[in-house]
Amino acid sequence: MAKTKLNPILEQIRGQVGDLVFKRYQGETILARKPDLEGVEPTAAQLAHRERFRQAALYGKLVLADPETKTIYEQAAQERGQPVFSLTLADFPSTGSGHVSTRPRWTK
């Protein structure tokens, strides 16, 4: 694999340009071809995982809509060096009930 030093402006680029995808992997910007998934049907497990992730994202939006819990998550995210929303996703109840807790699981 060839390595090159990108212009500082391009080092933070992410996303898709045509059939190329810029992504971050282990602190480096990687350029790859867009995967061709034409004709590939997702398995039942993949569909279930996607649905669970969709529910977790909705849970995260609910949590961050409440100013009190948003403050708790923002402080924890800053301490851990993580994005706020990723903490809400990780805190999605394992039961999948969607119940918004005023005390996140990782604070117990």
Secondary structure in CASP SS format (residue, H / E / C, confidence):
PFRMAT SS
TARGET T0000
AUTHOR 0000-0000-0000
METHOD secondary structure of the structure
MODEL  1
M C 1.00
A C 1.00
K C 1.00
T C 1.00
K C 1.00
L C 1.00
N C 1.00
P C 1.00
I C 1.00
L H 1.00
E H 1.00
Q H 1.00
I C 1.00
R C 1.00
G E 1.00
Q E 1.00
V E 1.00
G C 1.00
D C 1.00
L E 1.00
V E 1.00
F E 1.00
K E 1.00
R E 1.00
Y E 1.00
Q C 1.00
G C 1.00
E E 1.00
T E 1.00
I E 1.00
L E 1.00
A E 1.00
R E 1.00
K C 1.00
P C 1.00
D C 1.00
L C 1.00
E C 1.00
G C 1.00
V C 1.00
E C 1.00
P C 1.00
T C 1.00
A H 1.00
A H 1.00
Q H 1.00
L H 1.00
A H 1.00
H H 1.00
R H 1.00
E H 1.00
R H 1.00
F H 1.00
R H 1.00
Q H 1.00
A H 1.00
A H 1.00
L H 1.00
Y H 1.00
G H 1.00
K H 1.00
L H 1.00
V H 1.00
L H 1.00
A H 1.00
D C 1.00
P H 1.00
E H 1.00
T H 1.00
K H 1.00
T H 1.00
I H 1.00
Y H 1.00
E H 1.00
Q H 1.00
A H 1.00
A H 1.00
Q H 1.00
E H 1.00
R H 1.00
G C 1.00
Q C 1.00
P C 1.00
V H 1.00
F H 1.00
S H 1.00
L H 1.00
T H 1.00
L H 1.00
A H 1.00
D C 1.00
F C 1.00
P C 1.00
S C 1.00
T C 1.00
G C 1.00
S C 1.00
G C 1.00
H C 1.00
V C 1.00
S C 1.00
T C 1.00
R C 1.00
P C 1.00
R H 1.00
W H 1.00
T H 1.00
K C 1.00
END
